[in-house]
Amino acid sequence: MSRRRIGCLLIGLWFMATAAQAADIAFDVNNIRFKKVFEAKEQILSAIQDRDGFFWFATLNSGLLKFDGMSIKYYKKGENSISSDGLAFVYETSDGLIWLGTFGDGVNVYDKQTIPSPITAATPTIRPR
């Protein structure tokens, strides 16, 4: 093998070793930092980030929270709103609907395309087998 090829090989190996060390530093567990975004006194049971970038939090007793990165909007039990303040989960489907499971008050669905955009109780379709 020529000196030139050996030199290129050594430089390549040095470059790969340096890149691997940099990758190890970038993903070092000791470098992970967290920042408190908002104060939540609620017990959050489920959370998602929807396709529009909003964060949705299902809480044990405080309804649904929607966080846009700056402020929080609360959805509480009421007419044209969620059927219960006790939520078990929040889930977004591929068509953009936000589904909420409650503790004892059924399932609610929120269609972001609806204006105004109420959260309504879902009526399931049961199909016989």
N, CA, C and O atoms as a GROMACS GRO file, in nm:
protein
  516
    1MET      N    1   0.084  -0.117   0.000
    1MET     CA    2   0.000   0.000   0.000
    1MET      C    3   0.090   0.124   0.000
    1MET      O    4   0.190   0.128   0.071
    2SER      N    5   0.054   0.221  -0.077
    2SER     CA    6   0.139   0.340  -0.088
    2SER      C    7   0.123   0.428   0.036
    2SER      O    8   0.024   0.421   0.108
    3ARG      N    9   0.225   0.511   0.056
    3ARG     CA   10   0.222   0.604   0.169
    3ARG      C   11   0.104   0.699   0.158
    3ARG      O   12   0.044   0.737   0.259
    4ARG      N   13   0.071   0.736   0.039
    4ARG     CA   14  -0.041   0.829   0.019
    4ARG      C   15  -0.174   0.764   0.063
    4ARG      O   16  -0.254   0.830   0.130
    5ARG      N   17  -0.197   0.640   0.028
    5ARG     CA   18  -0.318   0.570   0.068
    5ARG      C   19  -0.322   0.548   0.219
    5ARG      O   20  -0.426   0.563   0.282
    6ILE      N   21  -0.208   0.514   0.276
    6ILE     CA   22  -0.202   0.497   0.422
    6ILE      C   23  -0.232   0.630   0.491
    6ILE      O   24  -0.304   0.633   0.591
    7GLY      N   25  -0.178   0.738   0.439
    7GLY     CA   26  -0.204   0.871   0.496
    7GLY      C   27  -0.351   0.907   0.488
    7GLY      O   28  -0.408   0.957   0.584
    8CYS      N   29  -0.414   0.882   0.373
    8CYS     CA   30  -0.558   0.909   0.356
    8CYS      C   31  -0.640   0.823   0.452
    8CYS      O   32  -0.737   0.870   0.510
    9LEU      N   33  -0.600   0.696   0.467
    9LEU     CA   34  -0.669   0.607   0.557
    9LEU      C   35  -0.659   0.656   0.701
    9LEU      O   36  -0.759   0.656   0.773
   10LEU      N   37  -0.541   0.697   0.743
   10LEU     CA   38  -0.523   0.748   0.880
   10LEU      C   39  -0.603   0.876   0.903
   10LEU      O   40  -0.664   0.894   1.008
   11ILE      N   41  -0.602   0.965   0.805
   11ILE     CA   42  -0.680   1.089   0.818
   11ILE      C   43  -0.830   1.057   0.827
   11ILE      O   44  -0.902   1.117   0.906
   12GLY      N   45  -0.875   0.962   0.746
   12GLY     CA   46  -1.016   0.921   0.750
   12GLY      C   47  -1.053   0.862   0.884
   12GLY      O   48  -1.159   0.893   0.938
   13LEU      N   49  -0.965   0.774   0.938
   13LEU     CA   50  -0.991   0.714   1.068
   13LEU      C   51  -0.992   0.821   1.178
   13LEU      O   52  -1.075   0.816   1.269
   14TRP      N   53  -0.901   0.915   1.170
   14TRP     CA   54  -0.897   1.024   1.269
   14TRP      C   55  -1.026   1.107   1.262
   14TRP      O   56  -1.082   1.143   1.365
   15PHE      N   57  -1.072   1.136   1.140
   15PHE     CA   58  -1.194   1.215   1.123
   15PHE      C   59  -1.314   1.141   1.181
   15PHE      O   60  -1.398   1.201   1.248
   16MET      N   61  -1.324   1.009   1.155
   16MET     CA   62  -1.437   0.932   1.208
   16MET      C   63  -1.433   0.926   1.360
   16MET      O   64  -1.537   0.934   1.426
   17ALA      N   65  -1.314   0.912   1.418
   17ALA     CA   66  -1.302   0.907   1.564
   17ALA      C   67  -1.341   1.041   1.625
   17ALA      O   68  -1.408   1.045   1.728
   18THR      N   69  -1.300   1.150   1.562
   18THR     CA   70  -1.334   1.283   1.612
   18THR      C   71  -1.485   1.306   1.603
   18THR      O   72  -1.545   1.359   1.697
   19ALA      N   73  -1.546   1.266   1.493
   19ALA     CA   74  -1.691   1.281   1.477
   19ALA      C   75  -1.766   1.197   1.579
   19ALA      O   76  -1.867   1.241   1.634
   20ALA      N   77  -1.718   1.077   1.607
   20ALA     CA   78  -1.782   0.989   1.706
   20ALA      C   79  -1.773   1.051   1.845
   20ALA      O   80  -1.869   1.045   1.922
   21GLN      N   81  -1.659   1.111   1.879
   21GLN     CA   82  -1.645   1.177   2.008
   21GLN      C   83  -1.741   1.294   2.019
   21GLN      O   84  -1.803   1.314   2.123
   22ALA      N   85  -1.754   1.372   1.914
   22ALA     CA   86  -1.845   1.487   1.914
   22ALA      C   87  -1.989   1.440   1.932
   22ALA      O   88  -2.066   1.503   2.003
   23ALA      N   89  -2.024   1.329   1.869
   23ALA     CA   90  -2.160   1.274   1.883
   23ALA      C   91  -2.183   1.229   2.026
   23ALA      O   92  -2.292   1.250   2.081
   24ASP      N   93  -2.082   1.167   2.088
   24ASP     CA   94  -2.097   1.124   2.227
   24ASP      C   95  -2.119   1.244   2.319
   24ASP      O   96  -2.200   1.236   2.411
   25ILE      N   97  -2.050   1.351   2.296
   25ILE     CA   98  -2.066   1.471   2.378
   25ILE      C   99  -2.205   1.531   2.358
   25ILE      O  100  -2.268   1.575   2.454
   26ALA      N  101  -2.253   1.534   2.233
   26ALA     CA  102  -2.382   1.594   2.204
   26ALA      C  103  -2.496   1.518   2.272
   26ALA      O  104  -2.597   1.579   2.306
   27PHE      N  105  -2.481   1.387   2.291
   27PHE     CA  106  -2.587   1.308   2.349
   27PHE      C  107  -2.556   1.263   2.491
   27PHE      O  108  -2.616   1.168   2.541
   28ASP      N  109  -2.464   1.329   2.555
   28ASP     CA  110  -2.427   1.297   2.692
   28ASP      C  111  -2.546   1.326   2.784
   28ASP      O  112  -2.602   1.436   2.781
   29VAL      N  113  -2.584   1.228   2.865
   29VAL     CA  114  -2.698   1.242   2.954
   29VAL      C  115  -2.679   1.359   3.052
   29VAL      O  116  -2.777   1.421   3.092
   30ASN      N  117  -2.557   1.387   3.088
   30ASN     CA  118  -2.531   1.495   3.183
   30ASN      C  119  -2.556   1.633   3.124
   30ASN      O  120  -2.564   1.731   3.199
   31ASN      N  121  -2.569   1.643   2.991
   31ASN     CA  122  -2.593   1.773   2.927
   31ASN      C  123  -2.740   1.802   2.904
   31ASN      O  124  -2.773   1.908   2.851
   32ILE      N  125  -2.830   1.712   2.943
   32ILE     CA  126  -2.974   1.735   2.923
   32ILE      C  127  -3.024   1.834   3.028
   32ILE      O  128  -2.998   1.818   3.147
   33ARG      N  129  -3.096   1.935   2.982
   33ARG     CA  130  -3.151   2.037   3.071
   33ARG      C  131  -3.300   2.052   3.042
   33ARG      O  132  -3.343   2.042   2.927
   34PHE      N  133  -3.378   2.076   3.146
   34PHE     CA  134  -3.521   2.098   3.132
   34PHE      C  135  -3.555   2.239   3.179
   34PHE      O  136  -3.490   2.294   3.268
   35LYS      N  137  -3.657   2.295   3.119
   35LYS     CA  138  -3.704   2.429   3.154
   35LYS      C  139  -3.852   2.421   3.186
   35LYS      O  140  -3.928   2.362   3.110
   36LYS      N  141  -3.895   2.481   3.298
   36LYS     CA  142  -4.037   2.482   3.332
   36LYS      C  143  -4.107   2.579   3.238
   36LYS      O  144  -4.070   2.696   3.229
   37VAL      N  145  -4.208   2.530   3.168
   37VAL     CA  146  -4.278   2.610   3.068
   37VAL      C  147  -4.398   2.680   3.129
   37VAL      O  148  -4.421   2.798   3.103
   38PHE      N  149  -4.474   2.608   3.211
   38PHE     CA  150  -4.586   2.670   3.283
   38PHE      C  151  -4.610   2.592   3.411
   38PHE      O  152  -4.572   2.476   3.424
   39GLU      N  153  -4.674   2.658   3.505
   39GLU     CA  154  -4.705   2.598   3.633
   39GLU      C  155  -4.836   2.522   3.620
   39GLU      O  156  -4.940   2.582   3.590
   40ALA      N  157  -4.834   2.392   3.641
   40ALA     CA  158  -4.956   2.312   3.632
   40ALA      C  159  -4.984   2.250   3.768
   40ALA      O  160  -4.909   2.165   3.816
   41LYS      N  161  -5.092   2.294   3.830
   41LYS     CA  162  -5.133   2.236   3.956
   41LYS      C  163  -5.221   2.114   3.931
   41LYS      O  164  -5.257   2.042   4.025
   42GLU      N  165  -5.254   2.090   3.805
   42GLU     CA  166  -5.339   1.980   3.766
   42GLU      C  167  -5.258   1.852   3.755
   42GLU      O  168  -5.138   1.856   3.727
   43GLN      N  169  -5.322   1.739   3.776
   43GLN     CA  170  -5.258   1.610   3.751
   43GLN      C  171  -5.281   1.576   3.605
   43GLN      O  172  -5.394   1.549   3.564
   44ILE      N  173  -5.176   1.577   3.528
   44ILE     CA  174  -5.184   1.550   3.384
   44ILE      C  175  -5.170   1.400   3.362
   44ILE      O  176  -5.072   1.338   3.403
   45LEU      N  177  -5.271   1.342   3.295
   45LEU     CA  178  -5.271   1.198   3.271
   45LEU      C  179  -5.231   1.161   3.129
   45LEU      O  180  -5.184   1.050   3.105
   46SER      N  181  -5.247   1.254   3.035
   46SER     CA  182  -5.216   1.226   2.896
   46SER      C  183  -5.181   1.356   2.828
   46SER      O  184  -5.237   1.461   2.861
   47ALA      N  185  -5.089   1.351   2.732
   47ALA     CA  186  -5.048   1.473   2.660
   47ALA      C  187  -5.012   1.438   2.516
   47ALA      O  188  -4.958   1.331   2.489
   48ILE      N  189  -5.044   1.529   2.425
   48ILE     CA  190  -5.006   1.513   2.285
   48ILE      C  191  -4.965   1.649   2.229
   48ILE      O  192  -4.999   1.753   2.285
   49GLN      N  193  -4.894   1.647   2.118
   49GLN     CA  194  -4.873   1.766   2.037
   49GLN      C  195  -4.941   1.738   1.905
   49GLN      O  196  -4.909   1.641   1.837
   50ASP      N  197  -5.037   1.824   1.869
   50ASP     CA  198  -5.113   1.799   1.746
   50ASP      C  199  -5.036   1.845   1.624
   50ASP      O  200  -4.928   1.903   1.635
   51ARG      N  201  -5.091   1.819   1.508
   51ARG     CA  202  -5.024   1.850   1.381
   51ARG      C  203  -5.004   2.000   1.360
   51ARG      O  204  -4.923   2.040   1.277
   52ASP      N  205  -5.078   2.084   1.435
   52ASP     CA  206  -5.061   2.229   1.425
   52ASP      C  207  -4.961   2.283   1.526
   52ASP      O  208  -4.935   2.403   1.528
   53GLY      N  209  -4.905   2.196   1.609
   53GLY     CA  210  -4.804   2.237   1.706
   53GLY      C  211  -4.856   2.266   1.845
   53GLY      O  212  -4.778   2.296   1.934
   54PHE      N  213  -4.988   2.259   1.865
   54PHE     CA  214  -5.045   2.284   1.997
   54PHE      C  215  -5.026   2.161   2.085
   54PHE      O  216  -5.029   2.048   2.038
   55PHE      N  217  -5.007   2.186   2.215
   55PHE     CA  218  -4.999   2.079   2.313
   55PHE      C  219  -5.133   2.069   2.384
   55PHE      O  220  -5.190   2.171   2.424
   56TRP      N  221  -5.184   1.948   2.399
   56TRP     CA  222  -5.311   1.921   2.466
   56TRP      C  223  -5.282   1.831   2.585
   56TRP      O  224  -5.210   1.732   2.574
   57PHE      N  225  -5.340   1.867   2.702
   57PHE     CA  226  -5.319   1.791   2.824
   57PHE      C  227  -5.453   1.749   2.883
   57PHE      O  228  -5.538   1.834   2.909
   58ALA      N  229  -5.472   1.620   2.903
   58ALA     CA  230  -5.590   1.566   2.970
   58ALA      C  231  -5.558   1.559   3.118
   58ALA      O  232  -5.456   1.501   3.157
   59THR      N  233  -5.644   1.617   3.201
   59THR     CA  234  -5.616   1.621   3.345
   59THR      C  235  -5.717   1.537   3.422
   59THR      O  236  -5.825   1.504   3.372
   60LEU      N  237  -5.680   1.503   3.544
   60LEU     CA  238  -5.764   1.420   3.630
   60LEU      C  239  -5.893   1.492   3.671
   60LEU      O  240  -6.000   1.431   3.670
   61ASN      N  241  -5.884   1.621   3.708
   61ASN     CA  242  -6.001   1.693   3.760
   61ASN      C  243  -6.019   1.833   3.701
   61ASN      O  244  -6.115   1.901   3.736
   62SER      N  245  -5.930   1.877   3.614
   62SER     CA  246  -5.935   2.016   3.567
   62SER      C  247  -5.966   2.030   3.419
   62SER      O  248  -5.942   2.135   3.360
   63GLY      N  249  -6.021   1.926   3.357
   63GLY     CA  250  -6.059   1.935   3.217
   63GLY      C  251  -5.942   1.921   3.122
   63GLY      O  252  -5.845   1.850   3.149
   64LEU      N  253  -5.954   1.991   3.011
   64LEU     CA  254  -5.854   1.984   2.904
   64LEU      C  255  -5.778   2.116   2.898
   64LEU      O  256  -5.837   2.223   2.908
   65LEU      N  257  -5.646   2.107   2.882
   65LEU     CA  258  -5.562   2.225   2.867
   65LEU      C  259  -5.505   2.226   2.726
   65LEU      O  260  -5.462   2.123   2.675
   66LYS      N  261  -5.504   2.344   2.664
   66LYS     CA  262  -5.442   2.361   2.532
   66LYS      C  263  -5.333   2.467   2.549
   66LYS      O  264  -5.360   2.579   2.591
   67PHE      N  265  -5.210   2.430   2.516
   67PHE     CA  266  -5.095   2.520   2.532
   67PHE      C  267  -5.040   2.553   2.395
   67PHE      O  268  -5.004   2.463   2.318
   68ASP      N  269  -5.033   2.683   2.363
   68ASP     CA  270  -4.986   2.727   2.231
   68ASP      C  271  -4.841   2.773   2.231
   68ASP      O  272  -4.791   2.825   2.131
   69GLY      N  273  -4.772   2.754   2.344
   69GLY     CA  274  -4.634   2.798   2.355
   69GLY      C  275  -4.620   2.927   2.433
   69GLY      O  276  -4.512   2.960   2.481
   70MET      N  277  -4.731   3.000   2.447
   70MET     CA  278  -4.730   3.127   2.521
   70MET      C  279  -4.835   3.127   2.632
   70MET      O  280  -4.808   3.175   2.742
   71SER      N  281  -4.952   3.075   2.605
   71SER     CA  282  -5.061   3.080   2.703
   71SER      C  283  -5.138   2.948   2.703
   71SER      O  284  -5.125   2.866   2.612
   72ILE      N  285  -5.217   2.930   2.808
   72ILE     CA  286  -5.295   2.808   2.826
   72ILE      C  287  -5.444   2.843   2.816
   72ILE      O  288  -5.490   2.940   2.875
   73LYS      N  289  -5.517   2.762   2.741
   73LYS     CA  290  -5.663   2.775   2.736
   73LYS      C  291  -5.720   2.652   2.806
   73LYS      O  292  -5.678   2.540   2.780
   74TYR      N  293  -5.817   2.675   2.894
   74TYR     CA  294  -5.881   2.568   2.968
   74TYR      C  295  -6.016   2.536   2.905
   74TYR      O  296  -6.093   2.626   2.872
   75TYR      N  297  -6.043   2.408   2.887
   75TYR     CA  298  -6.175   2.361   2.846
   75TYR      C  299  -6.232   2.286   2.965
   75TYR      O  300  -6.178   2.184   3.007
   76LYS      N  301  -6.342   2.337   3.020
   76LYS     CA  302  -6.405   2.279   3.138
   76LYS      C  303  -6.540   2.221   3.100
   76LYS      O  304  -6.593   2.252   2.993
   77LYS      N  305  -6.595   2.138   3.187
   77LYS     CA  306  -6.726   2.077   3.165
   77LYS      C  307  -6.832   2.186   3.148
   77LYS      O  308  -6.837   2.281   3.225
   78GLY      N  309  -6.915   2.169   3.046
   78GLY     CA  310  -7.023   2.265   3.024
   78GLY      C  311  -7.089   2.243   2.890
   78GLY      O  312  -7.050   2.156   2.813
   79GLU      N  313  -7.191   2.324   2.862
   79GLU     CA  314  -7.262   2.314   2.735
   79GLU      C  315  -7.168   2.354   2.622
   79GLU      O  316  -7.093   2.451   2.636
   80ASN      N  317  -7.170   2.280   2.512
   80ASN     CA  318  -7.080   2.300   2.398
   80ASN      C  319  -6.933   2.289   2.440
   80ASN      O  320  -6.845   2.352   2.381
   81SER      N  321  -6.908   2.208   2.540
   81SER     CA  322  -6.771   2.184   2.585
   81SER      C  323  -6.758   2.037   2.620
   81SER      O  324  -6.839   1.955   2.577
   82ILE      N  325  -6.658   2.003   2.698
   82ILE     CA  326  -6.636   1.863   2.734
   82ILE      C  327  -6.743   1.816   2.832
   82ILE      O  328  -6.800   1.896   2.907
   83SER      N  329  -6.769   1.685   2.832
   83SER     CA  330  -6.876   1.632   2.918
   83SER      C  331  -6.830   1.604   3.060
   83SER      O  332  -6.913   1.577   3.147
   84SER      N  333  -6.700   1.611   3.086
   84SER     CA  334  -6.647   1.585   3.219
   84SER      C  335  -6.513   1.656   3.235
   84SER      O  336  -6.438   1.673   3.139
   85ASP      N  337  -6.484   1.698   3.358
   85ASP     CA  338  -6.353   1.755   3.386
   85ASP      C  339  -6.249   1.648   3.417
   85ASP      O  340  -6.129   1.677   3.425
   86GLY      N  341  -6.294   1.524   3.434
   86GLY     CA  342  -6.203   1.412   3.459
   86GLY      C  343  -6.173   1.341   3.329
   86GLY      O  344  -6.258   1.269   3.276
   87LEU      N  345  -6.053   1.360   3.276
   87LEU     CA  346  -6.016   1.304   3.147
   87LEU      C  347  -5.906   1.199   3.164
   87LEU      O  348  -5.809   1.221   3.237
   88ALA      N  349  -5.923   1.087   3.096
   88ALA     CA  350  -5.825   0.979   3.105
   88ALA      C  351  -5.719   0.991   2.996
   88ALA      O  352  -5.602   0.961   3.020
   89PHE      N  353  -5.760   1.036   2.875
   89PHE     CA  354  -5.662   1.044   2.766
   89PHE      C  355  -5.704   1.149   2.664
   89PHE      O  356  -5.820   1.190   2.658
   90VAL      N  357  -5.606   1.191   2.584
   90VAL     CA  358  -5.628   1.277   2.468
   90VAL      C  359  -5.551   1.214   2.353
   90VAL      O  360  -5.439   1.166   2.370
   91TYR      N  361  -5.613   1.214   2.234
   91TYR     CA  362  -5.554   1.146   2.119
   91TYR      C  363  -5.595   1.221   1.992
   91TYR      O  364  -5.710   1.264   1.980
   92GLU      N  365  -5.503   1.237   1.897
   92GLU     CA  366  -5.536   1.297   1.769
   92GLU      C  367  -5.533   1.190   1.660
   92GLU      O  368  -5.437   1.114   1.650
   93THR      N  369  -5.639   1.185   1.579
   93THR     CA  370  -5.646   1.089   1.470
   93THR      C  371  -5.577   1.146   1.346
   93THR      O  372  -5.542   1.264   1.341
   94SER      N  373  -5.559   1.060   1.246
   94SER     CA  374  -5.492   1.103   1.124
   94SER      C  375  -5.569   1.212   1.049
   94SER      O  376  -5.510   1.286   0.970
   95ASP      N  377  -5.699   1.223   1.073
   95ASP     CA  378  -5.777   1.329   1.008
   95ASP      C  379  -5.786   1.455   1.093
   95ASP      O  380  -5.862   1.546   1.059
   96GLY      N  381  -5.710   1.464   1.203
   96GLY     CA  382  -5.700   1.586   1.282
   96GLY      C  383  -5.802   1.602   1.392
   96GLY      O  384  -5.806   1.707   1.457
   97LEU      N  385  -5.885   1.501   1.416
   97LEU     CA  386  -5.982   1.510   1.525
   97LEU      C  387  -5.913   1.482   1.658
   97LEU      O  388  -5.828   1.393   1.667
   98ILE      N  389  -5.949   1.558   1.761
   98ILE     CA  390  -5.896   1.538   1.895
   98ILE      C  391  -6.000   1.460   1.974
   98ILE      O  392  -6.113   1.506   1.993
   99TRP      N  393  -5.963   1.341   2.020
   99TRP     CA  394  -6.053   1.255   2.095
   99TRP      C  395  -6.014   1.257   2.242
   99TRP      O  396  -5.896   1.256   2.276
  100LEU      N  397  -6.115   1.261   2.330
  100LEU     CA  398  -6.094   1.264   2.474
  100LEU      C  399  -6.172   1.150   2.539
  100LEU      O  400  -6.290   1.132   2.511
  101GLY      N  401  -6.106   1.076   2.623
  101GLY     CA  402  -6.173   0.974   2.704
  101GLY      C  403  -6.194   1.028   2.843
  101GLY      O  404  -6.100   1.080   2.905
  102THR      N  405  -6.316   1.017   2.894
  102THR     CA  406  -6.348   1.070   3.026
  102THR      C  407  -6.360   0.956   3.127
  102THR      O  408  -6.365   0.839   3.090
  103PHE      N  409  -6.366   0.992   3.252
  103PHE     CA  410  -6.394   0.895   3.358
  103PHE      C  411  -6.544   0.894   3.382
  103PHE      O  412  -6.595   0.974   3.460
  104GLY      N  413  -6.616   0.805   3.315
  104GLY     CA  414  -6.758   0.786   3.340
  104GLY      C  415  -6.854   0.870   3.257
  104GLY      O  416  -6.975   0.852   3.270
  105ASP      N  417  -6.805   0.961   3.173
  105ASP     CA  418  -6.893   1.044   3.091
  105ASP      C  419  -6.869   1.025   2.943
  105ASP      O  420  -6.895   1.116   2.864
  106GLY      N  421  -6.820   0.911   2.904
  106GLY     CA  422  -6.807   0.878   2.763
  106GLY      C  423  -6.684   0.936   2.696
  106GLY      O  424  -6.585   0.972   2.759
  107VAL      N  425  -6.696   0.945   2.564
  107VAL     CA  426  -6.588   0.993   2.479
  107VAL      C  427  -6.632   1.122   2.413
  107VAL      O  428  -6.747   1.134   2.371
  108ASN      N  429  -6.542   1.220   2.404
  108ASN     CA  430  -6.569   1.348   2.340
  108ASN      C  431  -6.477   1.362   2.221
  108ASN      O  432  -6.368   1.306   2.219
  109VAL      N  433  -6.521   1.437   2.120
  109VAL     CA  434  -6.439   1.461   2.003
  109VAL      C  435  -6.443   1.610   1.970
  109VAL      O  436  -6.546   1.676   1.982
  110TYR      N  437  -6.327   1.662   1.928
  110TYR     CA  438  -6.313   1.803   1.891
  110TYR      C  439  -6.264   1.810   1.748
  110TYR      O  440  -6.157   1.759   1.714
  111ASP      N  441  -6.343   1.876   1.662
  111ASP     CA  442  -6.306   1.895   1.524
  111ASP      C  443  -6.255   2.038   1.508
  111ASP      O  444  -6.332   2.133   1.518
  112LYS      N  445  -6.125   2.053   1.485
  112LYS     CA  446  -6.065   2.187   1.475
  112LYS      C  447  -6.114   2.264   1.353
  112LYS      O  448  -6.097   2.385   1.346
  113GLN      N  449  -6.174   2.194   1.256
  113GLN     CA  450  -6.226   2.259   1.135
  113GLN      C  451  -6.362   2.323   1.158
  113GLN      O  452  -6.406   2.405   1.078
  114THR      N  453  -6.430   2.287   1.268
  114THR     CA  454  -6.563   2.340   1.298
  114THR      C  455  -6.549   2.481   1.353
  114THR      O  456  -6.467   2.506   1.441
  115ILE      N  457  -6.631   2.575   1.301
  115ILE     CA  458  -6.629   2.713   1.352
  115ILE      C  459  -6.772   2.751   1.387
  115ILE      O  460  -6.855   2.749   1.296
  116PRO      N  461  -6.807   2.787   1.512
  116PRO     CA  462  -6.717   2.777   1.628
  116PRO      C  463  -6.681   2.632   1.652
  116PRO      O  464  -6.743   2.541   1.598
  117SER      N  465  -6.581   2.611   1.733
  117SER     CA  466  -6.527   2.476   1.748
  117SER      C  467  -6.562   2.415   1.883
  117SER      O  468  -6.480   2.411   1.974
  118PRO      N  469  -6.687   2.368   1.895
  118PRO     CA  470  -6.725   2.307   2.023
  118PRO      C  471  -6.666   2.167   2.037
  118PRO      O  472  -6.634   2.101   1.938
  119ILE      N  473  -6.653   2.124   2.159
  119ILE     CA  474  -6.617   1.986   2.187
  119ILE      C  475  -6.748   1.917   2.217
  119ILE      O  476  -6.824   1.964   2.302
  120THR      N  477  -6.777   1.808   2.151
  120THR     CA  478  -6.905   1.741   2.167
  120THR      C  479  -6.887   1.596   2.208
  120THR      O  480  -6.782   1.536   2.186
  121ALA      N  481  -6.991   1.543   2.268
  121ALA     CA  482  -6.989   1.401   2.303
  121ALA      C  483  -7.001   1.321   2.176
  121ALA      O  484  -7.085   1.350   2.091
  122ALA      N  485  -6.919   1.221   2.162
  122ALA     CA  486  -6.921   1.137   2.043
  122ALA      C  487  -7.034   1.036   2.053
  122ALA      O  488  -7.060   0.982   2.160
  123THR      N  489  -7.099   1.012   1.941
  123THR     CA  490  -7.201   0.909   1.934
  123THR      C  491  -7.142   0.791   1.859
  123THR      O  492  -7.127   0.798   1.737
  124PRO      N  493  -7.109   0.683   1.928
  124PRO     CA  494  -7.046   0.571   1.858
  124PRO      C  495  -7.144   0.497   1.769
  124PRO      O  496  -7.263   0.489   1.798
  125THR      N  497  -7.093   0.445   1.662
  125THR     CA  498  -7.170   0.360   1.573
  125THR      C  499  -7.134   0.216   1.604
  125THR      O  500  -7.018   0.177   1.592
  126ILE      N  501  -7.233   0.138   1.643
  126ILE     CA  502  -7.208  -0.002   1.675
  126ILE      C  503  -7.256  -0.084   1.557
  126ILE      O  504  -7.373  -0.078   1.518
  127ARG      N  505  -7.165  -0.159   1.502
  127ARG     CA  506  -7.197  -0.241   1.384
  127ARG      C  507  -7.210  -0.386   1.428
  127ARG      O  508  -7.120  -0.440   1.492
  128PRO      N  509  -7.322  -0.450   1.393
  128PRO     CA  510  -7.334  -0.593   1.428
  128PRO      C  511  -7.237  -0.677   1.346
  128PRO      O  512  -7.203  -0.642   1.232
  129ARG      N  513  -7.193  -0.786   1.403
  129ARG     CA  514  -7.100  -0.876   1.333
  129ARG      C  515  -7.173  -0.977   1.250
  129ARG      O  516  -7.111  -1.061   1.185
   0.00000   0.00000   0.00000
